[in-house]
Amino acid sequence: MGSKVIWRRPLLTLSQLIVLLFVIAALIVVLDLNRRAKAGRLVGVGEEALQNELALETTRQVELQATLTYVQSDEYVAVYAREEGGFILDGEKRIVPLLIETTPIPTPIAQPTPDPAQDAEPWQAWWQLLFDSPMPD
């Protein structure tokens, strides 16, 4: 038997291989651009919320600085000494209100008004519904 050499055709030609590599490279570039565009859109998303929070905290800082200035003043010490500490100035008199505790009187319970529908006959209810007037005597 003679040996035959069978040449097989390659799976892809050189031009098909170049086109395939070009398509793969283009796909990679497009996916990367998409990722970068998405990241770019997310950059300014929370900026307004951060600006509002910054304004709020700046206002809070000013309030705290004003409170600190007041707490370190002589006026605050005088108010604290009078109201919390119970101190008085010379010539002043301390007035302490006395609370007299009494037992409260219970509120009387009102008697419920009688329901006229309980004593009414069915035909009286129909009369009221149909004519919207009281029964004739």
VEXDO-436520 format. One record per atom (N, C-alpha, C): residue number from 1; residue in one letter; chain; atom name; x, y, z. Coordinates in nm, 2 decimals, always signed. Each point is the difference from the previous one (the first is absolute). Example, Ala and Ser with C-alpha at 12.3 -4.5 7.8 and 13.67 -1.06 7.14 Angstrom:
2
1_A_A_N_+1.32_-0.57_+0.78 .
1_A_A_CA_-0.09_+0.12_+0.00 .
1_A_A_C_+0.09_+0.12_+0.00 .
2_S_A_N_-0.04_+0.11_-0.07 .
2_S_A_CA_+0.09_+0.11_+0.00 .
2_S_A_C_-0.08_+0.11_+0.08 .
END
This chain:
137
1_M_A_N_+0.08_-0.12_+0.00 .
1_M_A_CA_-0.08_+0.12_+0.00 .
1_M_A_C_+0.09_+0.12_+0.00 .
2_G_A_N_-0.05_+0.09_-0.07 .
2_G_A_CA_+0.07_+0.13_-0.01 .
2_G_A_C_-0.05_+0.10_+0.10 .
3_S_A_N_+0.09_+0.07_+0.05 .
3_S_A_CA_-0.05_+0.10_+0.10 .
3_S_A_C_-0.04_+0.13_-0.07 .
4_K_A_N_-0.11_+0.05_+0.04 .
4_K_A_CA_-0.05_+0.13_-0.06 .
4_K_A_C_+0.01_+0.11_+0.10 .
5_V_A_N_+0.05_+0.10_-0.04 .
5_V_A_CA_+0.00_+0.12_+0.09 .
5_V_A_C_-0.12_+0.08_-0.03 .
6_I_A_N_-0.08_+0.02_+0.10 .
6_I_A_CA_-0.12_+0.08_-0.01 .
6_I_A_C_+0.03_+0.14_+0.06 .
7_W_A_N_-0.01_+0.10_-0.08 .
7_W_A_CA_+0.01_+0.13_+0.05 .
7_W_A_C_-0.13_+0.06_+0.04 .
8_R_A_N_-0.01_+0.04_+0.12 .
8_R_A_CA_-0.12_+0.05_+0.05 .
8_R_A_C_+0.00_+0.16_-0.02 .
9_R_A_N_-0.11_+0.05_-0.03 .
9_R_A_CA_-0.01_+0.14_-0.01 .
9_R_A_C_+0.00_+0.06_+0.14 .
10_P_A_N_+0.07_+0.11_+0.03 .
10_P_A_CA_+0.00_+0.06_+0.14 .
10_P_A_C_-0.14_+0.05_+0.04 .
11_L_A_N_-0.02_+0.00_+0.13 .
11_L_A_CA_-0.13_+0.04_+0.05 .
11_L_A_C_-0.04_+0.14_-0.04 .
12_L_A_N_+0.10_+0.09_+0.02 .
12_L_A_CA_-0.02_+0.14_-0.04 .
12_L_A_C_+0.11_+0.04_-0.09 .
13_T_A_N_-0.04_+0.09_-0.10 .
13_T_A_CA_+0.11_+0.05_-0.09 .
13_T_A_C_+0.06_+0.12_+0.07 .
14_L_A_N_+0.11_+0.05_-0.05 .
14_L_A_CA_+0.07_+0.11_+0.06 .
14_L_A_C_-0.09_+0.13_+0.00 .
15_S_A_N_-0.08_+0.02_-0.10 .
15_S_A_CA_-0.08_+0.12_+0.00 .
15_S_A_C_-0.12_-0.01_+0.10 .
16_Q_A_N_-0.05_-0.12_+0.02 .
16_Q_A_CA_-0.11_-0.03_+0.10 .
16_Q_A_C_+0.06_+0.02_+0.14 .
17_L_A_N_+0.12_-0.05_+0.02 .
17_L_A_CA_+0.07_+0.02_+0.13 .
17_L_A_C_+0.02_+0.14_+0.03 .
18_I_A_N_+0.04_+0.08_-0.09 .
18_I_A_CA_+0.03_+0.15_+0.02 .
18_I_A_C_-0.14_+0.07_+0.03 .
19_V_A_N_-0.10_-0.04_-0.07 .
19_V_A_CA_-0.13_+0.06_+0.03 .
19_V_A_C_-0.05_-0.04_+0.14 .
20_L_A_N_+0.02_-0.12_+0.04 .
20_L_A_CA_-0.04_-0.05_+0.13 .
20_L_A_C_+0.07_+0.07_+0.11 .
21_L_A_N_+0.13_+0.02_-0.02 .
21_L_A_CA_+0.08_+0.07_+0.10 .
21_L_A_C_-0.04_+0.15_+0.01 .
22_F_A_N_-0.03_+0.06_-0.12 .
22_F_A_CA_-0.05_+0.14_+0.00 .
22_F_A_C_-0.13_+0.01_+0.07 .
23_V_A_N_-0.10_-0.10_-0.02 .
23_V_A_CA_-0.13_+0.01_+0.07 .
23_V_A_C_+0.02_-0.02_+0.15 .
24_I_A_N_+0.09_-0.09_+0.04 .
24_I_A_CA_+0.02_-0.02_+0.15 .
24_I_A_C_+0.06_+0.13_+0.06 .
25_A_A_N_+0.10_+0.06_-0.07 .
25_A_A_CA_+0.06_+0.12_+0.05 .
25_A_A_C_-0.10_+0.12_+0.01 .
26_A_A_N_-0.09_+0.01_-0.10 .
26_A_A_CA_-0.10_+0.10_+0.00 .
26_A_A_C_-0.10_-0.03_+0.11 .
27_L_A_N_-0.04_-0.12_+0.03 .
27_L_A_CA_-0.09_-0.03_+0.11 .
27_L_A_C_+0.06_+0.04_+0.13 .
28_I_A_N_+0.13_-0.03_+0.02 .
28_I_A_CA_+0.07_+0.04_+0.12 .
28_I_A_C_+0.00_+0.15_+0.02 .
29_V_A_N_+0.03_+0.07_-0.11 .
29_V_A_CA_+0.00_+0.15_+0.01 .
29_V_A_C_-0.14_+0.05_+0.03 .
30_V_A_N_-0.10_-0.05_-0.06 .
30_V_A_CA_-0.14_+0.05_+0.02 .
30_V_A_C_-0.04_-0.03_+0.15 .
31_L_A_N_+0.03_-0.12_+0.05 .
31_L_A_CA_-0.04_-0.03_+0.14 .
31_L_A_C_+0.08_+0.09_+0.10 .
32_D_A_N_+0.12_+0.03_-0.03 .
32_D_A_CA_+0.08_+0.09_+0.08 .
32_D_A_C_-0.06_+0.14_+0.00 .
33_L_A_N_-0.03_+0.05_-0.12 .
33_L_A_CA_-0.07_+0.13_-0.01 .
33_L_A_C_-0.13_+0.01_+0.07 .
34_N_A_N_-0.08_-0.11_-0.01 .
34_N_A_CA_-0.12_+0.00_+0.08 .
34_N_A_C_+0.02_+0.00_+0.15 .
35_R_A_N_+0.10_-0.07_+0.05 .
35_R_A_CA_+0.03_+0.00_+0.14 .
35_R_A_C_+0.04_+0.14_+0.04 .
36_R_A_N_+0.08_+0.07_-0.08 .
36_R_A_CA_+0.05_+0.13_+0.04 .
36_R_A_C_-0.11_+0.10_-0.01 .
37_A_A_N_-0.09_-0.01_-0.09 .
37_A_A_CA_-0.12_+0.09_-0.01 .
37_A_A_C_-0.09_-0.02_+0.12 .
38_K_A_N_-0.02_-0.12_+0.04 .
38_K_A_CA_-0.08_-0.02_+0.12 .
38_K_A_C_+0.06_+0.05_+0.12 .
39_A_A_N_+0.13_-0.01_+0.01 .
39_A_A_CA_+0.07_+0.06_+0.12 .
39_A_A_C_+0.00_+0.15_-0.01 .
40_G_A_N_+0.00_+0.06_-0.12 .
40_G_A_CA_-0.01_+0.14_-0.01 .
40_G_A_C_-0.13_+0.05_+0.04 .
41_R_A_N_-0.11_-0.07_-0.03 .
41_R_A_CA_-0.13_+0.04_+0.04 .
41_R_A_C_-0.02_+0.00_+0.15 .
42_L_A_N_+0.06_-0.10_+0.06 .
42_L_A_CA_-0.01_-0.01_+0.15 .
42_L_A_C_+0.08_+0.10_+0.08 .
43_V_A_N_+0.09_+0.07_-0.07 .
43_V_A_CA_+0.08_+0.10_+0.07 .
43_V_A_C_-0.08_+0.11_+0.07 .
44_G_A_N_-0.09_+0.06_-0.06 .
44_G_A_CA_-0.08_+0.11_+0.05 .
44_G_A_C_-0.13_-0.03_+0.06 .
45_V_A_N_-0.03_-0.13_+0.02 .
45_V_A_CA_-0.13_-0.04_+0.05 .
45_V_A_C_-0.03_+0.05_+0.14 .
46_G_A_N_+0.09_-0.01_+0.10 .
46_G_A_CA_-0.02_+0.04_+0.13 .
46_G_A_C_+0.04_+0.14_+0.04 .
47_E_A_N_+0.04_+0.08_-0.11 .
47_E_A_CA_+0.06_+0.13_+0.03 .
47_E_A_C_-0.10_+0.10_+0.07 .
48_E_A_N_-0.13_+0.00_-0.05 .
48_E_A_CA_-0.10_+0.09_+0.06 .
48_E_A_C_-0.03_-0.04_+0.14 .
49_A_A_N_-0.01_-0.13_+0.03 .
49_A_A_CA_-0.02_-0.04_+0.14 .
49_A_A_C_+0.11_+0.04_+0.09 .
50_L_A_N_+0.13_-0.02_-0.05 .
50_L_A_CA_+0.11_+0.04_+0.08 .
50_L_A_C_+0.01_+0.16_+0.02 .
51_Q_A_N_-0.05_+0.07_-0.10 .
51_Q_A_CA_+0.00_+0.15_+0.01 .
51_Q_A_C_-0.10_+0.04_+0.11 .
52_N_A_N_-0.12_-0.07_+0.00 .
52_N_A_CA_-0.10_+0.03_+0.10 .
52_N_A_C_+0.05_-0.04_+0.14 .
53_E_A_N_+0.07_-0.11_+0.01 .
53_E_A_CA_+0.05_-0.05_+0.13 .
53_E_A_C_+0.11_+0.10_+0.05 .
54_L_A_N_+0.08_+0.05_-0.09 .
54_L_A_CA_+0.11_+0.09_+0.03 .
54_L_A_C_-0.06_+0.13_+0.05 .
55_A_A_N_-0.11_+0.05_-0.06 .
55_A_A_CA_-0.06_+0.12_+0.04 .
55_A_A_C_-0.06_-0.01_+0.14 .
56_L_A_N_-0.07_-0.12_+0.02 .
56_L_A_CA_-0.06_-0.03_+0.13 .
56_L_A_C_+0.11_-0.01_+0.11 .
57_E_A_N_+0.11_-0.06_-0.03 .
57_E_A_CA_+0.11_-0.01_+0.11 .
57_E_A_C_+0.07_+0.13_+0.02 .
58_T_A_N_+0.01_+0.08_-0.10 .
58_T_A_CA_+0.05_+0.14_+0.02 .
58_T_A_C_-0.09_+0.08_+0.09 .
59_T_A_N_-0.13_-0.01_-0.02 .
59_T_A_CA_-0.09_+0.07_+0.08 .
59_T_A_C_+0.01_-0.05_+0.15 .
60_R_A_N_+0.01_-0.13_+0.01 .
60_R_A_CA_+0.01_-0.06_+0.13 .
60_R_A_C_+0.13_+0.04_+0.07 .
61_Q_A_N_+0.11_+0.02_-0.08 .
61_Q_A_CA_+0.13_+0.04_+0.06 .
61_Q_A_C_-0.02_+0.14_+0.05 .
62_V_A_N_-0.06_+0.09_-0.07 .
62_V_A_CA_-0.02_+0.14_+0.04 .
62_V_A_C_-0.09_+0.00_+0.13 .
63_E_A_N_-0.10_-0.08_+0.00 .
63_E_A_CA_-0.09_-0.01_+0.12 .
63_E_A_C_+0.08_-0.04_+0.12 .
64_L_A_N_+0.09_-0.11_-0.02 .
64_L_A_CA_+0.08_-0.05_+0.11 .
64_L_A_C_+0.10_+0.10_+0.05 .
65_Q_A_N_+0.06_+0.08_-0.09 .
65_Q_A_CA_+0.09_+0.10_+0.04 .
65_Q_A_C_-0.07_+0.11_+0.08 .
66_A_A_N_-0.12_+0.04_-0.04 .
66_A_A_CA_-0.07_+0.10_+0.07 .
66_A_A_C_-0.04_-0.05_+0.14 .
67_T_A_N_-0.04_-0.13_+0.01 .
67_T_A_CA_-0.03_-0.06_+0.13 .
67_T_A_C_+0.13_+0.00_+0.09 .
68_L_A_N_+0.11_-0.03_-0.06 .
68_L_A_CA_+0.13_-0.01_+0.08 .
68_L_A_C_+0.03_+0.14_+0.05 .
69_T_A_N_-0.02_+0.10_-0.08 .
69_T_A_CA_+0.03_+0.14_+0.04 .
69_T_A_C_-0.09_+0.04_+0.11 .
70_Y_A_N_-0.13_-0.04_-0.01 .
70_Y_A_CA_-0.10_+0.03_+0.11 .
70_Y_A_C_+0.03_-0.07_+0.13 .
71_V_A_N_+0.04_-0.13_-0.01 .
71_V_A_CA_+0.03_-0.08_+0.12 .
71_V_A_C_+0.12_+0.05_+0.07 .
72_Q_A_N_+0.09_+0.06_-0.07 .
72_Q_A_CA_+0.12_+0.06_+0.06 .
72_Q_A_C_-0.02_+0.14_+0.05 .
73_S_A_N_-0.11_+0.06_-0.01 .
73_S_A_CA_-0.03_+0.14_+0.04 .
73_S_A_C_-0.04_+0.00_+0.15 .
74_D_A_N_+0.01_+0.12_+0.06 .
74_D_A_CA_-0.04_+0.02_+0.14 .
74_D_A_C_-0.15_-0.01_+0.01 .
75_E_A_N_-0.07_+0.04_-0.11 .
75_E_A_CA_-0.15_+0.00_+0.00 .
75_E_A_C_-0.05_-0.14_+0.02 .
76_Y_A_N_+0.06_-0.10_-0.07 .
76_Y_A_CA_-0.04_-0.14_+0.02 .
76_Y_A_C_+0.03_-0.05_+0.14 .
77_V_A_N_+0.11_+0.04_+0.05 .
77_V_A_CA_+0.03_-0.04_+0.14 .
77_V_A_C_-0.10_+0.05_+0.10 .
78_A_A_N_-0.04_+0.12_-0.02 .
78_A_A_CA_-0.10_+0.06_+0.09 .
78_A_A_C_-0.14_-0.07_-0.02 .
79_V_A_N_-0.04_-0.02_-0.12 .
79_V_A_CA_-0.13_-0.07_-0.02 .
79_V_A_C_+0.01_-0.14_+0.06 .
80_Y_A_N_+0.11_-0.07_-0.03 .
80_Y_A_CA_+0.01_-0.14_+0.05 .
80_Y_A_C_+0.00_+0.00_+0.16 .
81_A_A_N_+0.07_+0.10_+0.06 .
81_A_A_CA_+0.00_+0.00_+0.14 .
81_A_A_C_-0.13_+0.03_+0.06 .
82_R_A_N_-0.08_+0.08_-0.06 .
82_R_A_CA_-0.14_+0.03_+0.05 .
82_R_A_C_-0.09_-0.11_-0.02 .
83_E_A_N_-0.01_-0.06_-0.13 .
83_E_A_CA_-0.10_-0.10_-0.03 .
83_E_A_C_+0.04_-0.14_+0.04 .
84_E_A_N_+0.12_-0.04_-0.02 .
84_E_A_CA_+0.04_-0.14_+0.03 .
84_E_A_C_+0.06_-0.01_+0.14 .
85_G_A_N_+0.08_+0.10_+0.03 .
85_G_A_CA_+0.07_-0.01_+0.13 .
85_G_A_C_-0.08_+0.05_+0.12 .
86_G_A_N_-0.10_+0.08_-0.02 .
86_G_A_CA_-0.08_+0.05_+0.11 .
86_G_A_C_+0.06_+0.12_+0.07 .
87_F_A_N_+0.10_+0.06_-0.06 .
87_F_A_CA_+0.07_+0.12_+0.07 .
87_F_A_C_-0.08_+0.12_-0.03 .
88_I_A_N_+0.01_+0.10_+0.10 .
88_I_A_CA_-0.07_+0.13_-0.02 .
88_I_A_C_+0.10_+0.11_+0.03 .
89_L_A_N_-0.03_+0.12_-0.06 .
89_L_A_CA_+0.08_+0.11_+0.03 .
89_L_A_C_-0.03_+0.07_+0.13 .
90_D_A_N_+0.09_+0.08_+0.05 .
90_D_A_CA_-0.03_+0.07_+0.12 .
90_D_A_C_-0.12_+0.09_-0.01 .
91_G_A_N_-0.09_+0.00_+0.10 .
91_G_A_CA_-0.12_+0.08_+0.00 .
91_G_A_C_-0.12_-0.07_-0.07 .
92_E_A_N_+0.02_-0.12_-0.06 .
92_E_A_CA_-0.11_-0.07_-0.06 .
92_E_A_C_-0.05_-0.10_+0.10 .
93_K_A_N_-0.13_-0.04_-0.03 .
93_K_A_CA_-0.06_-0.10_+0.09 .
93_K_A_C_-0.04_-0.11_-0.09 .
94_R_A_N_+0.02_-0.12_+0.05 .
94_R_A_CA_-0.04_-0.12_-0.07 .
94_R_A_C_-0.14_-0.04_+0.03 .
95_I_A_N_-0.08_-0.02_-0.11 .
95_I_A_CA_-0.14_-0.04_+0.01 .
95_I_A_C_-0.01_-0.14_-0.05 .
96_V_A_N_-0.05_-0.09_+0.09 .
96_V_A_CA_-0.01_-0.14_-0.04 .
96_V_A_C_-0.15_-0.03_+0.00 .
97_P_A_N_-0.06_-0.03_-0.11 .
97_P_A_CA_-0.14_-0.03_+0.00 .
97_P_A_C_-0.03_-0.14_+0.06 .
98_L_A_N_-0.10_-0.01_+0.08 .
98_L_A_CA_-0.04_-0.12_+0.06 .
98_L_A_C_-0.11_-0.07_-0.07 .
99_L_A_N_+0.02_-0.12_-0.03 .
99_L_A_CA_-0.11_-0.08_-0.07 .
99_L_A_C_-0.08_-0.07_+0.10 .
100_I_A_N_-0.13_+0.02_+0.00 .
100_I_A_CA_-0.10_-0.07_+0.09 .
100_I_A_C_-0.06_-0.11_-0.09 .
101_E_A_N_+0.02_-0.12_+0.05 .
101_E_A_CA_-0.05_-0.11_-0.08 .
101_E_A_C_-0.14_-0.03_+0.06 .
102_T_A_N_-0.10_-0.01_-0.09 .
102_T_A_CA_-0.13_-0.05_+0.04 .
102_T_A_C_-0.04_-0.11_-0.08 .
103_T_A_N_-0.09_-0.08_+0.05 .
103_T_A_CA_-0.05_-0.11_-0.08 .
103_T_A_C_-0.10_+0.05_-0.10 .
104_P_A_N_+0.01_-0.03_-0.12 .
104_P_A_CA_-0.10_+0.05_-0.10 .
104_P_A_C_-0.13_-0.07_+0.02 .
105_I_A_N_-0.11_+0.08_-0.03 .
105_I_A_CA_-0.13_-0.05_+0.01 .
105_I_A_C_-0.03_-0.07_-0.13 .
106_P_A_N_-0.05_-0.12_+0.01 .
106_P_A_CA_-0.03_-0.07_-0.13 .
106_P_A_C_-0.11_+0.07_-0.08 .
107_T_A_N_+0.02_-0.01_-0.13 .
107_T_A_CA_-0.10_+0.06_-0.09 .
107_T_A_C_-0.12_-0.08_+0.00 .
108_P_A_N_-0.12_+0.06_+0.02 .
108_P_A_CA_-0.12_-0.09_+0.00 .
108_P_A_C_-0.03_-0.05_-0.15 .
109_I_A_N_-0.04_-0.12_+0.00 .
109_I_A_CA_-0.03_-0.07_-0.13 .
109_I_A_C_-0.14_+0.03_-0.03 .
110_A_A_N_-0.02_+0.06_-0.12 .
110_A_A_CA_-0.13_+0.04_-0.05 .
110_A_A_C_-0.08_-0.13_-0.04 .
111_Q_A_N_-0.13_+0.01_+0.03 .
111_Q_A_CA_-0.08_-0.12_-0.03 .
111_Q_A_C_-0.03_+0.01_-0.15 .
112_P_A_N_+0.01_-0.12_-0.07 .
112_P_A_CA_-0.02_+0.00_-0.14 .
112_P_A_C_-0.15_+0.04_-0.03 .
113_T_A_N_-0.02_+0.07_-0.11 .
113_T_A_CA_-0.13_+0.04_-0.04 .
113_T_A_C_-0.07_-0.12_-0.06 .
114_P_A_N_-0.13_-0.02_+0.03 .
114_P_A_CA_-0.07_-0.12_-0.05 .
114_P_A_C_-0.01_+0.01_-0.15 .
115_D_A_N_+0.01_-0.12_-0.06 .
115_D_A_CA_-0.01_-0.01_-0.15 .
115_D_A_C_-0.15_-0.02_-0.03 .
116_P_A_N_-0.06_+0.09_-0.07 .
116_P_A_CA_-0.15_-0.02_-0.03 .
116_P_A_C_-0.01_-0.11_-0.10 .
117_A_A_N_+0.10_-0.04_-0.07 .
117_A_A_CA_-0.02_-0.11_-0.10 .
117_A_A_C_-0.02_-0.14_+0.07 .
118_Q_A_N_+0.04_-0.01_+0.12 .
118_Q_A_CA_-0.02_-0.13_+0.07 .
118_Q_A_C_-0.14_-0.03_+0.03 .
119_D_A_N_-0.08_+0.11_+0.03 .
119_D_A_CA_-0.14_-0.02_+0.03 .
119_D_A_C_-0.09_+0.01_-0.12 .
120_A_A_N_+0.05_+0.04_-0.12 .
120_A_A_CA_-0.08_+0.02_-0.12 .
120_A_A_C_-0.04_-0.13_-0.06 .
121_E_A_N_-0.11_+0.01_-0.07 .
121_E_A_CA_-0.05_-0.11_-0.08 .
121_E_A_C_+0.06_+0.01_-0.14 .
122_P_A_N_+0.01_-0.11_-0.07 .
122_P_A_CA_+0.06_+0.01_-0.14 .
122_P_A_C_-0.08_+0.10_-0.09 .
123_W_A_N_-0.13_+0.00_+0.01 .
123_W_A_CA_-0.08_+0.09_-0.09 .
123_W_A_C_+0.03_+0.14_+0.03 .
124_Q_A_N_+0.04_+0.03_+0.13 .
124_Q_A_CA_+0.03_+0.14_+0.03 .
124_Q_A_C_+0.13_+0.05_-0.06 .
125_A_A_N_+0.09_-0.10_-0.01 .
125_A_A_CA_+0.13_+0.03_-0.06 .
125_A_A_C_-0.02_+0.03_-0.15 .
126_W_A_N_-0.09_-0.08_-0.06 .
126_W_A_CA_-0.03_+0.01_-0.15 .
126_W_A_C_-0.07_+0.14_-0.02 .
127_W_A_N_-0.09_+0.03_+0.09 .
127_W_A_CA_-0.07_+0.13_-0.01 .
127_W_A_C_+0.11_+0.12_+0.00 .
128_Q_A_N_+0.09_-0.01_+0.09 .
128_Q_A_CA_+0.10_+0.10_+0.01 .
128_Q_A_C_+0.09_+0.01_-0.12 .
129_L_A_N_+0.04_-0.12_-0.06 .
129_L_A_CA_+0.08_+0.00_-0.12 .
129_L_A_C_-0.07_+0.05_-0.12 .
130_L_A_N_-0.13_-0.04_-0.01 .
130_L_A_CA_-0.07_+0.04_-0.13 .
130_L_A_C_-0.05_+0.14_+0.00 .
131_F_A_N_-0.04_+0.05_+0.12 .
131_F_A_CA_-0.06_+0.14_+0.00 .
131_F_A_C_+0.09_+0.10_+0.07 .
132_D_A_N_+0.10_-0.04_+0.06 .
132_D_A_CA_+0.10_+0.09_+0.07 .
132_D_A_C_-0.08_+0.10_+0.09 .
133_S_A_N_-0.10_-0.05_+0.07 .
133_S_A_CA_-0.07_+0.08_+0.09 .
133_S_A_C_-0.04_-0.08_+0.12 .
134_P_A_N_-0.03_+0.06_+0.11 .
134_P_A_CA_-0.05_-0.08_+0.11 .
134_P_A_C_-0.14_-0.06_-0.02 .
135_M_A_N_-0.03_-0.10_+0.07 .
135_M_A_CA_-0.13_-0.07_-0.01 .
135_M_A_C_-0.11_+0.10_+0.04 .
136_P_A_N_-0.11_-0.01_-0.07 .
136_P_A_CA_-0.11_+0.09_+0.04 .
136_P_A_C_-0.07_-0.07_+0.12 .
137_D_A_N_-0.06_+0.08_+0.08 .
137_D_A_CA_-0.06_-0.05_+0.13 .
137_D_A_C_-0.13_-0.05_-0.02 .
END
